Amino acid sequence: MPGFGGPTGVGGVEGLGSTVYSYGNSELRLGVTKLSPKQGILVQNEGNGWSHNVVTLTPGVPGDSGSGFLNE
């Protein structure tokens, strides 16, 4: 993740159906680290490109908060 000096905005994505990645390590996953990496797809853009709704196979759970979604 970027350190000092960035990011300054939300990155662009190719379009609907684009692949995104995340990593969340909530204690509610009971230490099963294979559930931490997530891959999902972009299903909707909102707010003039500042908000993106994504769907992942394993849902986010409390404790994943703050885990950003990244493109390649």
PDB file of N, CA, C and O in Angstrom:
ATOM      1  N   MET A   1       0.844  -1.174   0.000  1.00  0.00           N
ATOM      2  CA  MET A   1       0.000   0.000   0.000  1.00  0.00           C
ATOM      3  C   MET A   1       0.888   1.235   0.000  1.00  0.00           C
ATOM      4  O   MET A   1       1.984   1.225   0.561  1.00  0.00           O
ATOM      5  N   PRO A   2       0.412   2.284  -0.625  1.00  0.00           N
ATOM      6  CA  PRO A   2       1.212   3.502  -0.681  1.00  0.00           C
ATOM      7  C   PRO A   2       1.479   4.086   0.705  1.00  0.00           C
ATOM      8  O   PRO A   2       0.662   3.945   1.615  1.00  0.00           O
ATOM      9  N   GLY A   3       2.603   4.727   0.852  1.00  0.00           N
ATOM     10  CA  GLY A   3       2.949   5.383   2.106  1.00  0.00           C
ATOM     11  C   GLY A   3       2.745   6.871   1.974  1.00  0.00           C
ATOM     12  O   GLY A   3       1.716   7.313   1.463  1.00  0.00           O
ATOM     13  N   PHE A   4       3.697   7.642   2.421  1.00  0.00           N
ATOM     14  CA  PHE A   4       3.600   9.096   2.333  1.00  0.00           C
ATOM     15  C   PHE A   4       3.497   9.536   0.880  1.00  0.00           C
ATOM     16  O   PHE A   4       4.171   8.997   0.003  1.00  0.00           O
ATOM     17  N   GLY A   5       2.644  10.522   0.644  1.00  0.00           N
ATOM     18  CA  GLY A   5       2.517  11.076  -0.694  1.00  0.00           C
ATOM     19  C   GLY A   5       1.405  10.439  -1.522  1.00  0.00           C
ATOM     20  O   GLY A   5       1.245  10.809  -2.685  1.00  0.00           O
ATOM     21  N   GLY A   6       0.656   9.531  -0.999  1.00  0.00           N
ATOM     22  CA  GLY A   6      -0.406   8.955  -1.829  1.00  0.00           C
ATOM     23  C   GLY A   6      -1.232   7.982  -1.039  1.00  0.00           C
ATOM     24  O   GLY A   6      -0.877   7.687   0.102  1.00  0.00           O
ATOM     25  N   PRO A   7      -2.278   7.481  -1.556  1.00  0.00           N
ATOM     26  CA  PRO A   7      -2.862   7.899  -2.830  1.00  0.00           C
ATOM     27  C   PRO A   7      -3.571   9.239  -2.707  1.00  0.00           C
ATOM     28  O   PRO A   7      -3.867   9.698  -1.604  1.00  0.00           O
ATOM     29  N   THR A   8      -3.834   9.851  -3.834  1.00  0.00           N
ATOM     30  CA  THR A   8      -4.519  11.136  -3.838  1.00  0.00           C
ATOM     31  C   THR A   8      -5.941  11.009  -4.371  1.00  0.00           C
ATOM     32  O   THR A   8      -6.660  12.005  -4.446  1.00  0.00           O
ATOM     33  N   GLY A   9      -6.354   9.817  -4.736  1.00  0.00           N
ATOM     34  CA  GLY A   9      -7.704   9.601  -5.236  1.00  0.00           C
ATOM     35  C   GLY A   9      -7.949   8.125  -5.410  1.00  0.00           C
ATOM     36  O   GLY A   9      -7.085   7.294  -5.130  1.00  0.00           O
ATOM     37  N   VAL A  10      -9.124   7.816  -5.870  1.00  0.00           N
ATOM     38  CA  VAL A  10      -9.493   6.433  -6.114  1.00  0.00           C
ATOM     39  C   VAL A  10      -9.009   6.057  -7.500  1.00  0.00           C
ATOM     40  O   VAL A  10      -9.261   6.779  -8.464  1.00  0.00           O
ATOM     41  N   GLY A  11      -8.312   4.929  -7.607  1.00  0.00           N
ATOM     42  CA  GLY A  11      -7.785   4.498  -8.897  1.00  0.00           C
ATOM     43  C   GLY A  11      -8.880   4.086  -9.854  1.00  0.00           C
ATOM     44  O   GLY A  11      -9.979   3.708  -9.449  1.00  0.00           O
ATOM     45  N   GLY A  12      -8.563   4.166 -11.103  1.00  0.00           N
ATOM     46  CA  GLY A  12      -9.517   3.762 -12.121  1.00  0.00           C
ATOM     47  C   GLY A  12      -9.544   2.255 -12.282  1.00  0.00           C
ATOM     48  O   GLY A  12      -8.581   1.562 -11.954  1.00  0.00           O
ATOM     49  N   VAL A  13     -10.634   1.771 -12.779  1.00  0.00           N
ATOM     50  CA  VAL A  13     -10.776   0.356 -13.086  1.00  0.00           C
ATOM     51  C   VAL A  13     -11.237   0.248 -14.534  1.00  0.00           C
ATOM     52  O   VAL A  13     -11.816   1.187 -15.080  1.00  0.00           O
ATOM     53  N   GLU A  14     -10.981  -0.884 -15.140  1.00  0.00           N
ATOM     54  CA  GLU A  14     -11.283  -1.061 -16.555  1.00  0.00           C
ATOM     55  C   GLU A  14     -12.763  -0.919 -16.865  1.00  0.00           C
ATOM     56  O   GLU A  14     -13.119  -0.363 -17.904  1.00  0.00           O
ATOM     57  N   GLY A  15     -13.617  -1.397 -16.007  1.00  0.00           N
ATOM     58  CA  GLY A  15     -15.053  -1.321 -16.243  1.00  0.00           C
ATOM     59  C   GLY A  15     -15.774  -2.436 -15.522  1.00  0.00           C
ATOM     60  O   GLY A  15     -15.161  -3.224 -14.802  1.00  0.00           O
ATOM     61  N   LEU A  16     -17.049  -2.498 -15.714  1.00  0.00           N
ATOM     62  CA  LEU A  16     -17.847  -3.522 -15.051  1.00  0.00           C
ATOM     63  C   LEU A  16     -17.298  -4.907 -15.393  1.00  0.00           C
ATOM     64  O   LEU A  16     -16.975  -5.188 -16.548  1.00  0.00           O
ATOM     65  N   GLY A  17     -17.197  -5.757 -14.393  1.00  0.00           N
ATOM     66  CA  GLY A  17     -16.647  -7.088 -14.569  1.00  0.00           C
ATOM     67  C   GLY A  17     -15.147  -7.166 -14.354  1.00  0.00           C
ATOM     68  O   GLY A  17     -14.573  -8.252 -14.433  1.00  0.00           O
ATOM     69  N   SER A  18     -14.490  -6.026 -14.083  1.00  0.00           N
ATOM     70  CA  SER A  18     -13.045  -6.015 -13.828  1.00  0.00           C
ATOM     71  C   SER A  18     -12.728  -6.766 -12.544  1.00  0.00           C
ATOM     72  O   SER A  18     -13.523  -6.755 -11.604  1.00  0.00           O
ATOM     73  N   THR A  19     -11.580  -7.411 -12.499  1.00  0.00           N
ATOM     74  CA  THR A  19     -11.155  -8.160 -11.324  1.00  0.00           C
ATOM     75  C   THR A  19     -10.486  -7.227 -10.322  1.00  0.00           C
ATOM     76  O   THR A  19      -9.674  -6.381 -10.695  1.00  0.00           O
ATOM     77  N   VAL A  20     -10.834  -7.388  -9.052  1.00  0.00           N
ATOM     78  CA  VAL A  20     -10.208  -6.641  -7.954  1.00  0.00           C
ATOM     79  C   VAL A  20      -9.739  -7.629  -6.893  1.00  0.00           C
ATOM     80  O   VAL A  20     -10.221  -8.759  -6.826  1.00  0.00           O
ATOM     81  N   TYR A  21      -8.791  -7.188  -6.063  1.00  0.00           N
ATOM     82  CA  TYR A  21      -8.184  -8.046  -5.048  1.00  0.00           C
ATOM     83  C   TYR A  21      -8.190  -7.337  -3.703  1.00  0.00           C
ATOM     84  O   TYR A  21      -8.130  -6.109  -3.643  1.00  0.00           O
ATOM     85  N   SER A  22      -8.262  -8.110  -2.625  1.00  0.00           N
ATOM     86  CA  SER A  22      -8.236  -7.562  -1.279  1.00  0.00           C
ATOM     87  C   SER A  22      -7.628  -8.587  -0.336  1.00  0.00           C
ATOM     88  O   SER A  22      -7.418  -9.743  -0.705  1.00  0.00           O
ATOM     89  N   TYR A  23      -7.349  -8.150   0.885  1.00  0.00           N
ATOM     90  CA  TYR A  23      -6.819  -9.047   1.910  1.00  0.00           C
ATOM     91  C   TYR A  23      -7.351  -8.574   3.252  1.00  0.00           C
ATOM     92  O   TYR A  23      -7.116  -7.434   3.650  1.00  0.00           O
ATOM     93  N   GLY A  24      -8.061  -9.440   3.943  1.00  0.00           N
ATOM     94  CA  GLY A  24      -8.594  -9.107   5.256  1.00  0.00           C
ATOM     95  C   GLY A  24      -8.273 -10.219   6.227  1.00  0.00           C
ATOM     96  O   GLY A  24      -8.455 -11.395   5.911  1.00  0.00           O
ATOM     97  N   ASN A  25      -7.796  -9.861   7.410  1.00  0.00           N
ATOM     98  CA  ASN A  25      -7.367 -10.881   8.366  1.00  0.00           C
ATOM     99  C   ASN A  25      -8.118 -10.718   9.682  1.00  0.00           C
ATOM    100  O   ASN A  25      -7.515 -10.464  10.724  1.00  0.00           O
ATOM    101  N   SER A  26      -9.443 -10.866   9.625  1.00  0.00           N
ATOM    102  CA  SER A  26     -10.280 -10.713  10.806  1.00  0.00           C
ATOM    103  C   SER A  26     -10.116 -11.905  11.744  1.00  0.00           C
ATOM    104  O   SER A  26      -9.941 -13.038  11.296  1.00  0.00           O
ATOM    105  N   GLU A  27     -10.175 -11.641  13.045  1.00  0.00           N
ATOM    106  CA  GLU A  27     -10.120 -12.740  14.022  1.00  0.00           C
ATOM    107  C   GLU A  27     -11.365 -13.623  13.924  1.00  0.00           C
ATOM    108  O   GLU A  27     -11.366 -14.747  14.427  1.00  0.00           O
ATOM    109  N   LEU A  28     -12.425 -13.125  13.281  1.00  0.00           N
ATOM    110  CA  LEU A  28     -13.641 -13.926  13.116  1.00  0.00           C
ATOM    111  C   LEU A  28     -13.446 -15.081  12.126  1.00  0.00           C
ATOM    112  O   LEU A  28     -14.296 -15.965  12.027  1.00  0.00           O
ATOM    113  N   ARG A  29     -12.333 -15.069  11.400  1.00  0.00           N
ATOM    114  CA  ARG A  29     -12.034 -16.176  10.487  1.00  0.00           C
ATOM    115  C   ARG A  29     -11.344 -17.318  11.225  1.00  0.00           C
ATOM    116  O   ARG A  29     -10.962 -18.313  10.610  1.00  0.00           O
ATOM    117  N   LEU A  30     -11.183 -17.179  12.551  1.00  0.00           N
ATOM    118  CA  LEU A  30     -10.643 -18.222  13.418  1.00  0.00           C
ATOM    119  C   LEU A  30      -9.262 -18.710  12.987  1.00  0.00           C
ATOM    120  O   LEU A  30      -8.945 -19.891  13.130  1.00  0.00           O
ATOM    121  N   GLY A  31      -8.448 -17.808  12.464  1.00  0.00           N
ATOM    122  CA  GLY A  31      -7.082 -18.156  12.100  1.00  0.00           C
ATOM    123  C   GLY A  31      -6.934 -18.890  10.779  1.00  0.00           C
ATOM    124  O   GLY A  31      -5.833 -19.326  10.442  1.00  0.00           O
ATOM    125  N   VAL A  32      -8.011 -19.037  10.025  1.00  0.00           N
ATOM    126  CA  VAL A  32      -7.933 -19.704   8.724  1.00  0.00           C
ATOM    127  C   VAL A  32      -7.443 -18.677   7.702  1.00  0.00           C
ATOM    128  O   VAL A  32      -8.239 -17.957   7.098  1.00  0.00           O
ATOM    129  N   THR A  33      -6.124 -18.622   7.518  1.00  0.00           N
ATOM    130  CA  THR A  33      -5.536 -17.588   6.663  1.00  0.00           C
ATOM    131  C   THR A  33      -5.845 -17.795   5.189  1.00  0.00           C
ATOM    132  O   THR A  33      -5.700 -16.862   4.399  1.00  0.00           O
ATOM    133  N   LYS A  34      -6.268 -18.993   4.794  1.00  0.00           N
ATOM    134  CA  LYS A  34      -6.630 -19.213   3.390  1.00  0.00           C
ATOM    135  C   LYS A  34      -7.874 -18.417   3.004  1.00  0.00           C
ATOM    136  O   LYS A  34      -8.148 -18.242   1.817  1.00  0.00           O
ATOM    137  N   LEU A  35      -8.637 -17.928   3.995  1.00  0.00           N
ATOM    138  CA  LEU A  35      -9.816 -17.113   3.720  1.00  0.00           C
ATOM    139  C   LEU A  35      -9.483 -15.619   3.657  1.00  0.00           C
ATOM    140  O   LEU A  35     -10.356 -14.811   3.340  1.00  0.00           O
ATOM    141  N   SER A  36      -8.237 -15.241   3.951  1.00  0.00           N
ATOM    142  CA  SER A  36      -7.869 -13.825   3.990  1.00  0.00           C
ATOM    143  C   SER A  36      -7.787 -13.175   2.614  1.00  0.00           C
ATOM    144  O   SER A  36      -8.358 -12.100   2.432  1.00  0.00           O
ATOM    145  N   PRO A  37      -7.100 -13.775   1.628  1.00  0.00           N
ATOM    146  CA  PRO A  37      -7.074 -13.134   0.306  1.00  0.00           C
ATOM    147  C   PRO A  37      -8.443 -13.232  -0.346  1.00  0.00           C
ATOM    148  O   PRO A  37      -9.136 -14.243  -0.225  1.00  0.00           O
ATOM    149  N   LYS A  38      -8.817 -12.174  -1.031  1.00  0.00           N
ATOM    150  CA  LYS A  38     -10.097 -12.166  -1.726  1.00  0.00           C
ATOM    151  C   LYS A  38      -9.889 -11.706  -3.157  1.00  0.00           C
ATOM    152  O   LYS A  38      -9.032 -10.869  -3.445  1.00  0.00           O
ATOM    153  N   GLN A  39     -10.685 -12.266  -4.037  1.00  0.00           N
ATOM    154  CA  GLN A  39     -10.739 -11.817  -5.416  1.00  0.00           C
ATOM    155  C   GLN A  39     -12.198 -11.568  -5.725  1.00  0.00           C
ATOM    156  O   GLN A  39     -13.057 -12.369  -5.356  1.00  0.00           O
ATOM    157  N   GLY A  40     -12.489 -10.473  -6.393  1.00  0.00           N
ATOM    158  CA  GLY A  40     -13.874 -10.150  -6.697  1.00  0.00           C
ATOM    159  C   GLY A  40     -13.989  -9.476  -8.040  1.00  0.00           C
ATOM    160  O   GLY A  40     -13.012  -9.345  -8.777  1.00  0.00           O
ATOM    161  N   ILE A  41     -15.198  -9.050  -8.349  1.00  0.00           N
ATOM    162  CA  ILE A  41     -15.447  -8.340  -9.597  1.00  0.00           C
ATOM    163  C   ILE A  41     -16.205  -7.051  -9.320  1.00  0.00           C
ATOM    164  O   ILE A  41     -16.980  -6.958  -8.369  1.00  0.00           O
ATOM    165  N   LEU A  42     -15.971  -6.081 -10.151  1.00  0.00           N
ATOM    166  CA  LEU A  42     -16.664  -4.798 -10.083  1.00  0.00           C
ATOM    167  C   LEU A  42     -18.054  -4.961 -10.682  1.00  0.00           C
ATOM    168  O   LEU A  42     -18.195  -5.397 -11.825  1.00  0.00           O
ATOM    169  N   VAL A  43     -19.083  -4.611  -9.910  1.00  0.00           N
ATOM    170  CA  VAL A  43     -20.455  -4.765 -10.397  1.00  0.00           C
ATOM    171  C   VAL A  43     -21.162  -3.430 -10.623  1.00  0.00           C
ATOM    172  O   VAL A  43     -22.159  -3.380 -11.343  1.00  0.00           O
ATOM    173  N   GLN A  44     -20.656  -2.332 -10.012  1.00  0.00           N
ATOM    174  CA  GLN A  44     -21.319  -1.045 -10.184  1.00  0.00           C
ATOM    175  C   GLN A  44     -20.372   0.080  -9.802  1.00  0.00           C
ATOM    176  O   GLN A  44     -19.612  -0.035  -8.841  1.00  0.00           O
ATOM    177  N   ASN A  45     -20.423   1.170 -10.564  1.00  0.00           N
ATOM    178  CA  ASN A  45     -19.699   2.400 -10.242  1.00  0.00           C
ATOM    179  C   ASN A  45     -20.705   3.440  -9.777  1.00  0.00           C
ATOM    180  O   ASN A  45     -21.821   3.514 -10.290  1.00  0.00           O
ATOM    181  N   GLU A  46     -20.291   4.257  -8.782  1.00  0.00           N
ATOM    182  CA  GLU A  46     -21.161   5.326  -8.279  1.00  0.00           C
ATOM    183  C   GLU A  46     -20.318   6.554  -7.990  1.00  0.00           C
ATOM    184  O   GLU A  46     -19.089   6.493  -8.021  1.00  0.00           O
ATOM    185  N   GLY A  47     -20.968   7.648  -7.716  1.00  0.00           N
ATOM    186  CA  GLY A  47     -20.286   8.866  -7.276  1.00  0.00           C
ATOM    187  C   GLY A  47     -19.244   9.379  -8.243  1.00  0.00           C
ATOM    188  O   GLY A  47     -18.153   9.769  -7.827  1.00  0.00           O
ATOM    189  N   ASN A  48     -19.556   9.386  -9.524  1.00  0.00           N
ATOM    190  CA  ASN A  48     -18.624   9.863 -10.551  1.00  0.00           C
ATOM    191  C   ASN A  48     -17.281   9.153 -10.492  1.00  0.00           C
ATOM    192  O   ASN A  48     -16.237   9.775 -10.686  1.00  0.00           O
ATOM    193  N   GLY A  49     -17.306   7.847 -10.222  1.00  0.00           N
ATOM    194  CA  GLY A  49     -16.075   7.061 -10.205  1.00  0.00           C
ATOM    195  C   GLY A  49     -15.361   7.004  -8.869  1.00  0.00           C
ATOM    196  O   GLY A  49     -14.309   6.372  -8.770  1.00  0.00           O
ATOM    197  N   TRP A  50     -15.900   7.644  -7.834  1.00  0.00           N
ATOM    198  CA  TRP A  50     -15.250   7.632  -6.518  1.00  0.00           C
ATOM    199  C   TRP A  50     -15.710   6.474  -5.648  1.00  0.00           C
ATOM    200  O   TRP A  50     -15.151   6.255  -4.574  1.00  0.00           O
ATOM    201  N   SER A  51     -16.707   5.737  -6.086  1.00  0.00           N
ATOM    202  CA  SER A  51     -17.213   4.610  -5.313  1.00  0.00           C
ATOM    203  C   SER A  51     -17.450   3.438  -6.262  1.00  0.00           C
ATOM    204  O   SER A  51     -17.998   3.603  -7.352  1.00  0.00           O
ATOM    205  N   HIS A  52     -17.029   2.260  -5.829  1.00  0.00           N
ATOM    206  CA  HIS A  52     -17.170   1.061  -6.652  1.00  0.00           C
ATOM    207  C   HIS A  52     -17.754  -0.052  -5.795  1.00  0.00           C
ATOM    208  O   HIS A  52     -17.239  -0.330  -4.712  1.00  0.00           O
ATOM    209  N   ASN A  53     -18.810  -0.688  -6.256  1.00  0.00           N
ATOM    210  CA  ASN A  53     -19.397  -1.835  -5.564  1.00  0.00           C
ATOM    211  C   ASN A  53     -18.815  -3.104  -6.163  1.00  0.00           C
ATOM    212  O   ASN A  53     -18.831  -3.297  -7.379  1.00  0.00           O
ATOM    213  N   VAL A  54     -18.300  -3.964  -5.293  1.00  0.00           N
ATOM    214  CA  VAL A  54     -17.693  -5.203  -5.747  1.00  0.00           C
ATOM    215  C   VAL A  54     -18.341  -6.393  -5.038  1.00  0.00           C
ATOM    216  O   VAL A  54     -18.943  -6.245  -3.974  1.00  0.00           O
ATOM    217  N   VAL A  55     -18.209  -7.565  -5.639  1.00  0.00           N
ATOM    218  CA  VAL A  55     -18.701  -8.806  -5.063  1.00  0.00           C
ATOM    219  C   VAL A  55     -17.522  -9.762  -4.969  1.00  0.00           C
ATOM    220  O   VAL A  55     -16.759  -9.918  -5.923  1.00  0.00           O
ATOM    221  N   THR A  56     -17.375 -10.414  -3.790  1.00  0.00           N
ATOM    222  CA  THR A  56     -16.314 -11.397  -3.595  1.00  0.00           C
ATOM    223  C   THR A  56     -16.940 -12.741  -3.223  1.00  0.00           C
ATOM    224  O   THR A  56     -18.060 -12.795  -2.716  1.00  0.00           O
ATOM    225  N   LEU A  57     -16.211 -13.813  -3.479  1.00  0.00           N
ATOM    226  CA  LEU A  57     -16.703 -15.146  -3.150  1.00  0.00           C
ATOM    227  C   LEU A  57     -16.863 -15.307  -1.644  1.00  0.00           C
ATOM    228  O   LEU A  57     -17.918 -15.733  -1.175  1.00  0.00           O
ATOM    229  N   THR A  58     -15.811 -14.967  -0.875  1.00  0.00           N
ATOM    230  CA  THR A  58     -15.937 -14.969   0.583  1.00  0.00           C
ATOM    231  C   THR A  58     -16.282 -13.556   1.003  1.00  0.00           C
ATOM    232  O   THR A  58     -15.557 -12.624   0.656  1.00  0.00           O
ATOM    233  N   PRO A  59     -17.364 -13.367   1.738  1.00  0.00           N
ATOM    234  CA  PRO A  59     -17.793 -12.008   2.091  1.00  0.00           C
ATOM    235  C   PRO A  59     -16.848 -11.352   3.091  1.00  0.00           C
ATOM    236  O   PRO A  59     -16.128 -12.029   3.825  1.00  0.00           O
ATOM    237  N   GLY A  60     -16.864 -10.028   3.106  1.00  0.00           N
ATOM    238  CA  GLY A  60     -16.154  -9.299   4.139  1.00  0.00           C
ATOM    239  C   GLY A  60     -16.854  -9.502   5.473  1.00  0.00           C
ATOM    240  O   GLY A  60     -18.078  -9.619   5.524  1.00  0.00           O
ATOM    241  N   VAL A  61     -16.088  -9.544   6.542  1.00  0.00           N
ATOM    242  CA  VAL A  61     -16.647  -9.716   7.881  1.00  0.00           C
ATOM    243  C   VAL A  61     -16.093  -8.613   8.770  1.00  0.00           C
ATOM    244  O   VAL A  61     -15.076  -8.010   8.430  1.00  0.00           O
ATOM    245  N   PRO A  62     -16.743  -8.330   9.914  1.00  0.00           N
ATOM    246  CA  PRO A  62     -16.185  -7.339  10.823  1.00  0.00           C
ATOM    247  C   PRO A  62     -14.736  -7.696  11.153  1.00  0.00           C
ATOM    248  O   PRO A  62     -14.419  -8.840  11.477  1.00  0.00           O
ATOM    249  N   GLY A  63     -13.884  -6.708  11.062  1.00  0.00           N
ATOM    250  CA  GLY A  63     -12.452  -6.921  11.265  1.00  0.00           C
ATOM    251  C   GLY A  63     -11.687  -6.782   9.962  1.00  0.00           C
ATOM    252  O   GLY A  63     -10.480  -6.539   9.978  1.00  0.00           O
ATOM    253  N   ASP A  64     -12.373  -6.932   8.828  1.00  0.00           N
ATOM    254  CA  ASP A  64     -11.756  -6.687   7.527  1.00  0.00           C
ATOM    255  C   ASP A  64     -11.774  -5.201   7.200  1.00  0.00           C
ATOM    256  O   ASP A  64     -11.175  -4.782   6.209  1.00  0.00           O
ATOM    257  N   SER A  65     -12.442  -4.406   8.005  1.00  0.00           N
ATOM    258  CA  SER A  65     -12.598  -2.980   7.739  1.00  0.00           C
ATOM    259  C   SER A  65     -11.254  -2.330   7.473  1.00  0.00           C
ATOM    260  O   SER A  65     -10.265  -2.595   8.157  1.00  0.00           O
ATOM    261  N   GLY A  66     -11.241  -1.482   6.471  1.00  0.00           N
ATOM    262  CA  GLY A  66     -10.016  -0.787   6.118  1.00  0.00           C
ATOM    263  C   GLY A  66      -9.197  -1.509   5.075  1.00  0.00           C
ATOM    264  O   GLY A  66      -8.212  -0.967   4.574  1.00  0.00           O
ATOM    265  N   SER A  67      -9.587  -2.719   4.743  1.00  0.00           N
ATOM    266  CA  SER A  67      -8.889  -3.462   3.693  1.00  0.00           C
ATOM    267  C   SER A  67      -9.324  -2.896   2.348  1.00  0.00           C
ATOM    268  O   SER A  67     -10.484  -3.025   1.959  1.00  0.00           O
ATOM    269  N   GLY A  68      -8.405  -2.281   1.654  1.00  0.00           N
ATOM    270  CA  GLY A  68      -8.729  -1.698   0.360  1.00  0.00           C
ATOM    271  C   GLY A  68      -8.856  -2.757  -0.720  1.00  0.00           C
ATOM    272  O   GLY A  68      -8.346  -3.869  -0.578  1.00  0.00           O
ATOM    273  N   PHE A  69      -9.533  -2.408  -1.791  1.00  0.00           N
ATOM    274  CA  PHE A  69      -9.575  -3.265  -2.967  1.00  0.00           C
ATOM    275  C   PHE A  69      -8.645  -2.669  -4.007  1.00  0.00           C
ATOM    276  O   PHE A  69      -8.669  -1.464  -4.258  1.00  0.00           O
ATOM    277  N   LEU A  70      -7.837  -3.508  -4.601  1.00  0.00           N
ATOM    278  CA  LEU A  70      -6.828  -3.077  -5.556  1.00  0.00           C
ATOM    279  C   LEU A  70      -7.039  -3.752  -6.892  1.00  0.00           C
ATOM    280  O   LEU A  70      -7.554  -4.867  -6.961  1.00  0.00           O
ATOM    281  N   ASN A  71      -6.635  -3.067  -7.963  1.00  0.00           N
ATOM    282  CA  ASN A  71      -6.597  -3.740  -9.253  1.00  0.00           C
ATOM    283  C   ASN A  71      -5.165  -4.222  -9.462  1.00  0.00           C
ATOM    284  O   ASN A  71      -4.307  -3.995  -8.609  1.00  0.00           O
ATOM    285  N   GLU A  72      -4.898  -4.885 -10.587  1.00  0.00           N
ATOM    286  CA  GLU A  72      -3.568  -5.411 -10.798  1.00  0.00           C
ATOM    287  C   GLU A  72      -2.533  -4.325 -10.771  1.00  0.00           C
ATOM    288  O   GLU A  72      -1.345  -4.601 -10.934  1.00  0.00           O
TER     289      GLU A  72
END
